[in-house]
Amino acid sequence: MMKKMVPRPAPLPVDPSSADMSPALPAAPVQRGPALDMNTVRTTAPPENKPANPPSRIFGLPDAPCFYPTAEEFNDPLKYIETIRPEAELAGICKIIPPEGWKPPFALDTETFHFKTRIQKLNTMEGQTRTNLNYLEQLYKFHHQQGHPVFKIPRLDKRPMDLFQLKKEVAARGGYHKVTAGKKWAEIGRGLSYTRKQCTSMSNALKSAYLNIIMPYEIYLAKNKQASSEATSLPSPSNGVKREASSDVVMEDSQDCLATPAASPPSTAEEKVPTRRSKRIKKDPVSYSESAPSSPATSQTESAPVEPTNTKLDEAFLAKAICELCHEGGSLDKMLICDGCELGHHTFCLDPPLYHIPKGDWYCPKCLIAGDEFGFEDGGEYYLSTFQKKCNEFKKNWFEKFGYTNGEVPEDVVEREFWRLVENAYEDVEVEYGADLHSQHHGSGFPCRNRHPNDKYATHPSNLNNIAVLPESLFSHIKADIPGIMVPWLYVGMCFSTFCWHNEDHYTYSINYMHWGETKTWYGIPASDALKFEETMRQSVPELFEQQPDLLFQLVTMLSPERLVANGVKVLALDQRPGQFVVTFPQAYHAGFNHGFNFAEAVNFAPPDWCKFGIECEERYKEHKKHPVFSHDELIITTALRDTSPVTARWLQHEMKDMVKRELSRREKVKKILPEIRVVLEETDRPEEEVQCKHCNSYIYLSQVGCSCTPKVVCHDHISELCECADSEKFLRSRYSEQQLDEMTRMVVERASC
């Protein structure tokens, strides 16, 4: 979160990568690793090929536009982006190739730079595949808890049966009894891409799988419908991470028609029902490993030993347990503690009742139905050289089976394999990504003013340390460094590491520069198709949105461009290579993946045309109760008080008029709802937590509704959420009076006429 913005002149921005914020303590020894040999990474890009017509890229996606500024244009990047905006924003993203000779040195010390990664399991990132896996996990948990576990996914026509799609096909035709009475099992088989020629017992196989595996769980769901509707999102683990799936038990198929022929032994990855690791399982910490890295694709994940249980603690805990169903204690030998919510449940109170204590984890009906929120697990810690070794080994091993023995793989081959893996529910591949690394902590890949005062690139406007706070960017008026917004973040990729569909905080612009390494493929959706994209996502994975209503804010979900295009969403693509910039435009969704080991840096900026998007985004954050990063109104006020330029005033006058109109309307609404409310003018800034609505989390910098009974405040839309006190106890606190707001607006209008 940013610090409060005070409307008075601020000192010039300090180079964040050179600022020393630590107390004066004796310097600790600097840890060092092997240096990265820059001759082993690509630092230049080959000449660009002209876009193919028709497009030859997977899914038939057209290429996003590519621009070539002159040296003069490149010295004023925000002005240049404004000139290409009419064309580029129609794509949502674009590529900018610097003029010949612009080649800043890589400024980081590769011996001391080290970073932590996050683990990405590819097939849990695609929305529909994750929904499928979630359903399989719920099936597994249910049958396991009922004492008749199903450990192996039935196979038909030598491939795993899609139980989730089978469930949906049966539901679409009215349920099991209607399908059976109407003899529609063959029709369902065709819906699952089977034919009678492929498996003569297709109908019986599908019917048997539904009856024995799916139907008991669907009956259970119906009985616990109320629990499902009341289920809320469970608190995530302390690190915000969802426990990843593992598959470590296999049973025999129960029906001959579903079994794999002995001559063709089944793939382990295809058979096992995914189950998440117990929360009692912890990974051993990884730190600066110099050992030869194993391929994430081929190595087996080993569970750490289960931590010993403290029996006395468990007994003390159980003694206080109350059954959530009968609301009574006692019968402790029949009391189950849910591994999700940690609440007690008598075995005989469950429906159906349990007649034995399940081995391993047990989940109550609410938690079994609700599931876990999805997030990324922490990975290892690396120097660039050790991560390079891991990345190169993985890519070489993975593509050797396709005949590429030296790690040099065509970009289209990598792209097609990426989407195959992302959409395959039965093939588990884990990769690691060094994402969102703060340059304040790690340093920037660009030369910086304080550290490299004689380097011409340190002061160049297209240096990402400078571009966010250029005079033409509104962020030049924010007086605190916001990581990832005003201060660059760093990204260290490996083959298949992914950044999921998202748009930028507050719908701002972003700019990404690749310092070196292998290609990064981007997909972009223009702002004009943003709502269509969101609706397609909701229709494609309604189960995920039910579990996480703010899913689109989480940056954890992919959806194939093929599905988006089929639903009329405009999707474009580009390939970013060393020395190239990618710009994303306001409200434009974007996603992508890396082809191998690479290093990129990104930051946001906000020219005047962003303002209308910023207002829309604030309203959206308010609707979803998402914490904003800064106050839009405060930013406009600060700009009006600090920037006396007539050029700024010409666009700012319209923003000021709109803001004042909105604000006065809100104050009038408050007075109508609370006629006896006290009106208070307070001409000093308060800490940000004191000007944030307790209900929707929006910043209410210009005015807040409060009460003497609480330090909390609310916005004009959520007065009823404040307290039950009388109207006379409440107050409307304003930062500026109506006359002051009008005077500021008049001053800006006068400047604009100069």
DONULO-783560 format. One record per residue (C-alpha): x, y, z. Coordinates in steps of 0.5 Angstrom, whole numbers, plus 2048, in hexadecimal, padded with zeros to 3 digits. Each point is the difference from the previous one (the first is absolute). Layout:
XYZ...
//
This chain:
8008008008028077FF8018058057FC8068008008057FB8018078037FE8067FB8078048008067FF7FC8047FA8018087FF7FF8027FD7F97FF7F98008067FC8038037FA7FC7FC7FA8038067FB7FF8058048037FC8038068037FD8077FA7FF8048047FC8068028028068078018018037F98038067FD7FE8007FD7F97FE7F98008057FB7FB7FD8007F97FE7F97FE8037FF7F97FE7FA7FB8037FF7F98008057FB7FB8007FA8047FF7FA7FD8057FC8027FD7F97FC7FA8027F98047FF7FD8047FA8018078017FE8027F97FA7FE7FC8007FE7F87FC8057FB7F98008017FC7FC7FB7FA8037FC7F97FD8037FE7FA7FC7F98017FC7FC7FC8028037FF8078047FA8018008008087FC7FB8047F98018008018057FA8018068048028067FD8078048027FF8068048038067FD8088028008038078008078037FF8018068038068057FD8058028057FD8078017F97FD8018037FB8058028058057F98028017FD7F98017F98038037FF8057FA8027FA7FC7FB7FB8037FB8057FF8018017F97FF7F87FF7FA8008047FB8007FB8037FA7FD8037FC8067FA8018057FB7FC7FB8057FA8018018018088077FF7FF8068027FB8077FE7FF8058068008077FF7FD8058058028048047FB8077FD7FE8068018057FB8008068037FB8048008018088057FC8047FD7FB8058028038067FF7FB8058057FC8047FF7F97FE8047FD8067FC8038057F98007FD7FC7FB8027F87FF8017FB7FB8027FB7FD7FB7F97FE8007FE7F97FD7FB7FF7FB7FC7FA7FE7FE8017F97F97FC8007FE8038068008077FD7FC7FF7FA7F98028037FC7FA7FD8057FB8018018038077F87FF8018017F97FD8057FE8057FC8038067FA7FC7FF8057FA7FF8038028077F98008037FE7FA7FE8067FD8027FF8038077F97FE8018017F87FE8068008047FC8038067FA7FB7FF8057FA8008007FE7F98058047FD8018017F88088017FF8007FE7F87FC8047FB7FC7FB7FC8038007F97FC7FF7F98037FF7F98078008037FF8078047FE8038067F88018017FF8078017FB8008067FF8078007FD8017F97FC7F98017FD8038067FE8067FC7FE7FC7FA7FB7FC8047FE8078047FE8037FA7FC7FA7FE7FC8008068047FC8058017F88007F97FE8007FE8047FA8067FE7FC7FF7F88027F98017FE8018037FA8067FC7FE8048067FF8077FD8028027FF7F97FF8077FF8048028068057FC7FD8008047FA8008068048077FE8038037FE7F97FF7F88017FD7FC7FB7FD7F98008067FE7FB8058028057FD7FC8067FA7FB7FF7FE8018088008077FF7F98028038017FB8068078028027FD8078007FA7FE8048047FC8058058068017FA8058017FD7FB8058057FE8048058068007FC8067FF7F97FF8028017FF8078048068017FA8047FC7FB7FD8058058038068008077FD7F98007FF7FF7FE8078058058027FD8067FC7FF8048068078008028038017F97FC8067FF8028038078077FE7FF8058067FF8078007FE8057FD8058068048038067FE7FC8067FE8038048058038048017F97FA8007FC8027FA7FC7FB7FA7FE8037F98028027FD7F97FD7F97FE8047FA8017FF7F97FE8037FB8047FB7FA8007FD7FB7FB7FB7FB8007FD7FB7FB7FA8017FC7FA7FD8027FD7FE7F98047FD7FA7FD8047FA8038068048077FD8018068017FB8037FA7FC8067FD8038048017FA7FF8078018028028077FC8078038048068018008028077FF8077FF7F97FE7FC7FE7FB8058008038077FB8048038038078028008018088038068038068008057FE8008078018078048047FC8058057FE7FA8068057FF8058017FB8078008028038077FF8048017FA8068058008058027FA8017F97FE8067FE7FC7FE7F97FF7FE7FE7F97F88028007FB7FA7FE7FB8017FB7FA8038027FC7FC7FB8047F98018028008087FB7FD8057FD8058058027FD8077FC8028068038028067FF7FB8067FA8028048018048067FF7FC8077F98018038008038077FB7FC8037FF8048077FF8067FB7FB7FC7FC7FC7FD8068008078037FD8037FA7FB7FA7FF7FE8028077FD8067FE7FD7FE7F97F98017FF7FC7FD7FA7FE8057FB7FA7FB7FE7FD7FF8078038068048027FB8058077FD8038017F98038017FA7FC8088027FF8017F97FD7FB8027FA8028077FF8048027FA8048067FF7FF8037F98078017FD7FD8067FC7FC8048058037FC8067F98008037FD7FA8047FB7FB7FD7FD7F98038007FA7FB7F97FF8027FE8077FE8028007F97FC7FE7FA8017FA7FE8037FF8078077FD8018017F98038088018008058058018038027FA8087FF7FF8038067FE7FD8077FF7F88018007FC8067FE7F98028027FB8017FB8018078008078007FF8007FA7FB7FB8047FB8038068018077FE7FF8078048008018077FD8067FF7FB8078038008077FF7FF8047FC8058078038018067FD7FC8078008018068058018058017FB8058047FD8008027F88057FB7FF7FD7FA8047F98027FD8038007F98027F98017FA7FD8027FC8047FA8047FD7FB8007F98037F98008007FF8037F98057FB7FD7FD7FA8037F98027FF8018017F88057FA7FF7FA7FB7FF7FE8057FA8077FF7FD8038078028067FE8048048068017FA8058037FF8047FA7F97FF7FF7FB8047FB7FC8058037FA7FD7FD8017F98038018038077FA8047FF7FC7FA7FE8037FB8057FE8068067F98007FE7FF7F87FF8038008087FC8058027F97FD7FE8027F98027FD7FE8068047F98018078027FF8038048058068057FF8038058058058057FE8028068048008087FF8038068037FB8058007FE8068038078018038018078038058047FD8018048068027FA8038047FD7FB8028067FC7FE8017F88037FD7FA8018077FD8058058027FE8058068028078018037FF8078047FA7FE8028027F98008078008048007F97FC7FB7FD7FC8037FA7FA7FB8018008028077FC8067FF7FD7FE7F97F88018007FF7F97FE8047FD8067FA7FD8048028038067FF8077FD7FA7FF7FB7FA7FF8068028078038018047FA7FD8078007FA7FD7FB7FE7FA8057FC8028068047FB8048058068007FB8038058007FA8058058018068017F98018037FA7FD7FB7FB7FE8047F97FE7FD7FE7F97FD8067FF8058068008067FB8028027FB7FB7FF7F88028047FB7FD7FF7F97FD8047FA7FF7FD7FB7FB8017F97FE7FD7FC7FB7F87FF8018008058067FA8047FF7FC8078017F97FF8017FA8047FD8008078037FF8087FF8058048047FE8048077FB8057FF8007FF7F88078037FF8058007FB8067FB8008067FF7FD8057FA8008078007FE8047F97FE8078018028027F97FE7FE7F97FF7FB7FC7FC7FA8027FD7F98028047FA7FF7FC7FA8058027F98007FF7FC8068007F88028007FE8077FF7FC8048057FA8007FB8007F98018028008077F87FF8037FF7FA7FA8067FD8037FE8008077F97FD7FE8047FB7FC8047FE8067FA8008057FC7FB7FB8067FC7FF8027FF8077F98018058037FC8058068048017FD8068017FB7FD8058067FE8048048077FF7FB8067FD8068047FF8047FB7FC8028057FB8048048058047FA8028047FF7FA8007F88007FC7FE7FB8017FF7F87FB7FE7FB8027FE7F97FF8067FB7FD7FA7FC7FA8008048008088018008017F87FA7FB8007FC8048048028077FC8058028048068047FC8067FD8028078027FD8077FE8018078028008077FD8018058048058077FF7FF8078038038008088007F98017FE7FA8038047F97FE8007FA8058027FA7FE8037FA8058007FB8028057FB7FB8028037FB7FB8007F98028077FC7FF8037FA8018067FC7FE8067FB8018077FF7FF8047FC7FB8067FF8058058038057FF8087FF8008068047FB8067FF7FE8068047F98048007FD8068037FA8047FF7FE8077FE7FA8058008008057FA7FA8058007FB7FB7FC8007FB8057FC8048057F97FE7FD8037F98018028018077F98028027FD7FA7FD8057FC8047FE8038067F97FE8008027F97FE8047FF8067FB8038047FB7FB7FE8057FA8018028038078078007FD8058058048038057FB8078027FF7FF8088007FA8058017FE8027F97FD8078038068018048057FF7FA7FB8057FC8008058058088008018018017F97FC8068008048038068077FE7FD8008017F97FF8077FD8017FE7F97FB8037FB8017F97FC7FE7FC8067FA8058027FD7FF7F97FE7F88028008018077FA8058007FB7FB7FE8037FB8057FF8058057F98027FE7FE7F98008037FE8077FD8068037F97FE7FD8007F98038038028077FA8058017FB7FC7FE8027FB8058008058057F98017FE7FE7F98018037FF8077FC8078027FA7FD7FD8017F98048028038067FD8078018028018078087FE7FE8058058038048037FA8088018028058037FC8077FD8018068037FC8057FB8028027F97FD7FE7FA8048047F97FF7FD7FC7FB7FD7FB8047FC8068037FD8027F97FE7F97FE7F97FD8007FF7FB8057FB7FC7FB8038017F98078028018008067FC8048068017FB8058028058068007FC8067FF7FA7FE8057FF7FB8057FA7FE8048027FE8087FD7FF8078028028078007F98018057FD7FC8068027FC7FE7FD7FA7FD8047FA7FB7FE7FA7FF8037F97F98037FE7FE7F97FD8017FC8077FD8058057FC7FA8038067FC8018038058057FC7FF8077FA8008038008078037FC8068008018057FA8028058048067FC8028038007F98048057FC8028017F98078028008038047FA8078017FE7FE8067FC7FA8048007FB8017FA8038077FF8077FE8017FF7FA7FA7FC8067FC8068048018057FB7FE7FC7FE7FA8008087FE8078008008027FA7FC7FB8037FA8038078008077FC7FF7FD7FC7FB7FE8077FC807803800
//
